[in-house]
Amino acid sequence: MIETLRRRLTDDRGDVPGWVLITLMTAGLVILIWGLAGPALSGVFDQAIGRVTGF
């Protein structure tokens, strides 16, 4: 029992499927948010640049 616990504590493989799922979900959220907010953010950026340059 102690040997099994020691093996689990020293195992450095990690939870690969969990990290893959987290990475894919994060990428999906970024794409979704970018798709929804991209045009609005682009307009805000263009307006700010216009005010700074005077055009």
ZICOR-V554592 format. One record per residue. N is the residue number from 1. SS is DSSP state (alpha for helix, beta for strand, coil for the rest). PHI is phi in degrees with one decimal (* if undefined). D_LAST is the distance of its C-alpha to the last C-alpha in Angstrom with 2 decimals. Layout:
N SS PHI D_LAST
N SS PHI D_LAST
This chain:
1 coil * 73.39
2 alpha -65.8 72.16
3 alpha -64.8 71.60
4 alpha -64.5 69.45
5 alpha -64.0 67.36
6 alpha -62.6 67.01
7 alpha -64.1 65.94
8 alpha -67.6 63.25
9 alpha -72.5 61.91
10 alpha -96.8 61.78
11 coil -73.5 60.38
12 coil -105.8 56.94
13 coil -70.2 56.08
14 coil 78.6 53.93
15 coil -104.0 52.95
16 alpha -60.4 51.21
17 alpha -59.8 50.98
18 alpha -65.7 49.48
19 alpha -69.2 46.77
20 alpha -64.4 46.04
21 alpha -63.7 45.71
22 alpha -62.6 43.40
23 alpha -64.6 41.19
24 alpha -65.9 41.05
25 alpha -66.7 40.35
26 alpha -64.3 37.52
27 alpha -62.0 35.96
28 alpha -62.7 36.40
29 alpha -65.6 34.72
30 alpha -62.0 31.71
31 alpha -63.1 31.39
32 alpha -64.2 31.87
33 alpha -65.5 29.34
34 alpha -63.2 26.75
35 alpha -64.7 27.44
36 alpha -80.7 27.10
37 alpha -100.5 24.19
38 alpha -56.2 22.22
39 alpha -61.9 20.03
40 alpha -66.0 19.37
41 alpha -66.1 18.58
42 alpha -64.8 16.23
43 alpha -63.8 14.30
44 alpha -63.7 14.38
45 alpha -63.8 13.25
46 alpha -61.5 10.21
47 alpha -65.6 9.36
48 alpha -65.6 10.25
49 alpha -64.3 8.31
50 alpha -61.4 4.98
51 alpha -69.1 6.72
52 alpha -71.2 8.06
53 alpha -85.2 5.66
54 coil 85.7 3.80
55 coil -94.7 0.00
